[in-house]
Amino acid sequence: MLKPTLNYVPCPWAAPAGQSEAVRRMAYWEWNATGNLHHPHVVLCVHGLARQGRDFDVLARTLSPYARIICPDVAGRGQSDWLADPQGYQIPLYVADILGLLAQLHQQAPITTLDWVGTSMGGLIALGLLGQPGLPLPVPVRRLVLNDVGPVIEWEALTRIGEYVGQMEQFDSLEQAADALWGISGSHFGPHTRQQWLDLCAPQLRPRPEGGLTLHYDPAIAVPFRTLAQATPEMAQAGEAAMWQLYEHITAQTLLLRGAQSDLLSSATAAAMTQRGPQARLVEFDNVGHAPTLVVAEQVAVVSDFLFPADEPR
């Protein structure tokens, strides 16, 4: 079975006062079934808040015969370095890191076609990057998949996520961790087989020096997130207006995925996204909340058919 390679890109480092500058690395997983290490088509898959790049294994394996599939571990997650300053865990730094990643990929082999799949936070990073004309992308993004996210984030979801993000539980085994993670958030992801869920959970864990397992990310990613959740209504309205402005500037052909029971992306926001900016095509998945995992065959097929339509040369 095809497996990804683990790679790294050096990223800008903002050292706190009194600390020397150092090199920070962002990890990324590359899938390539074509055998062409210089394939000019790149699909960038960017994960959610407390997730990591291996979330896209099933989708990436499906897409890899047609392009280089690049799945970064955003700063503080997975195999990427942690930040010294927790306040850095915000969209502007993530945008800068992705620009650095794309520049490195473009230097390795010129990119002529670029697509983006962004789940939750990965979609917000896309808005931050694609919604600001003039940023140094190697080429414009051709097709964009926004997975259960938009300019308006519902406070119910922020409250729910804030209750568990940063809580570093300890587990004796993968099976125990999988059961605990299902109890915390798994039901929102919709029906999965036991094996599908175990495969999703395994990269979410890292060994503890004293034995057992814990979650893969820096618990400090919760610091700026909790600040966001405490914003006043006026601050929230200003933030939403700014995010809509970013969305309005997107020119990529856009597919919007939504879990029909999502508590993060409302049906009203999704409907508005089909009328504004890139006028996204909306696909909803029944019996799914936030967010579709892109593991289930139906979900994978929708994304694959959008990025690589049967009537277009591959």
VENFENTA-V264403 format. One line per field, one symbol per residue. phi: phi as a letter, one per 40 degrees, with the letter a starting at -180 (. if undefined). psi: psi as a letter, one per 40 degrees, with the letter a starting at -180 (. if undefined). burial: b if it has 9 or more other ideal C-beta (glycine too) atoms within 8 Angstrom, else e. A space follows every 50 residues. Layout:
phi: ???
psi: ???
burial: ???
This chain:
phi: .cbcbcbbbcbdbbccdgbccacbbbcabbbaccgccbdcbbbcbbccdb baccdcdccccccccbacbbbccddgbfccccccbdcccaddcccccccc ccccccccadcbbbbbbbcfdccccccccccbdhccccacccbbbbcfaa cbbccdcdcccccbcgcccbbcadccccccccccaccccgcacdcdcccc cdccbbccdchgbaccbccccccccccdccccdccccccccccccccccc bccbbbbaccbcbbbcccccccccbbfcfdcbbbbcgbbbbdcfbcdccc cccccccbdccbcb
psi: hhiiihiihiiihghiheiiiihhhhiihhhhedegefhehhhhhhaadf aidededdddddedeeihhhgihiheibeiiiidhdeegidddddddddd ddddddddhhhdhhihhhhbddddddddddegieigidiihdhhhhgfia dhhhddddddddddhehgihididddddddddddedddeihiiddddddd ddeeiiiideiaiiieiheeeeddddddeeiiddddddddddddddddeh eihhhhihhdfhedhidddddddeeibegihhhihifhbhihefdhdddd dddddddgideii.
burial: eeebeeebbebeeeeeeeeeeeebbbbbbbbbebeeeebbbbbbbbbbbb bbbbbbbbbbbebbebbbbbbbbbbbbbebeebeebebbeeebbbbbbbb bbbbbbeebebebbbbbbbbbbbbbbbbbbbbeeeebbbebbbbbbbbbb bbbbeebbbbbbebbbeeeebeebebbbebbbeeebebbbebeeebbbbb bebbbeebeeebbbbbbbbbbbbbbbeebebeeeebeebbeebbbbbbbb ebebbbbbbbebbbbeeebbbebbebbbebbbbbbeebbbbbbbbbeebb ebbbbbbbeeeeee
